[in-house]
Amino acid sequence: MNKEKHLGIRIDAETHEKLKNLAEFEGRSINGEVLYLIRQAIKQFEKENK
């Protein structure tokens, strides 16, 4: 059984372009950058809400 889940999101062209540029700057794929940002947000949330 595959433990990974698929998440499809709609994103406007301007935000997509900015995300692409950020990912390239950080040396990540767009998917990798999105996962990184989600994980950072979860870490911050957990830190603030313990």
C-alpha positions in Angstrom: 0.0 0.0 0.0 1.4 3.4 -1.0 1.7 5.6 2.1 2.0 8.8 0.1 -1.1 10.8 -0.7 -1.8 13.0 -3.7 -3.0 16.5 -3.2 -4.1 18.6 -6.2 -4.4 22.3 -5.8 -5.5 25.2 -8.0 -3.1 28.1 -8.1 -3.2 31.3 -10.1 -0.5 31.9 -12.7 1.3 34.7 -10.8 1.6 32.7 -7.6 2.8 29.7 -9.6 5.5 31.7 -11.3 6.7 33.1 -7.9 6.6 29.6 -6.4 8.6 28.3 -9.3 11.2 31.0 -8.9 11.4 30.4 -5.1 11.9 26.7 -5.7 14.6 27.2 -8.2 16.4 29.6 -5.9 16.3 27.1 -3.1 17.4 24.2 -5.4 14.1 22.4 -5.0 11.3 21.2 -7.4 8.0 23.0 -7.0 6.6 19.9 -5.3 9.6 19.8 -2.9 9.2 23.5 -2.1 5.5 23.1 -1.4 6.3 20.2 1.0 9.0 22.2 2.7 6.7 25.2 3.2 3.9 23.0 4.5 6.3 21.2 6.9 7.6 24.6 8.1 4.0 25.8 8.8 3.2 22.6 10.7 6.3 23.0 12.8 5.5 26.6 13.6 1.9 25.7 14.5 3.0 22.9 16.8 5.6 25.1 18.4 3.0 27.8 19.1 0.2 25.4 20.2 1.8 22.9 22.6 
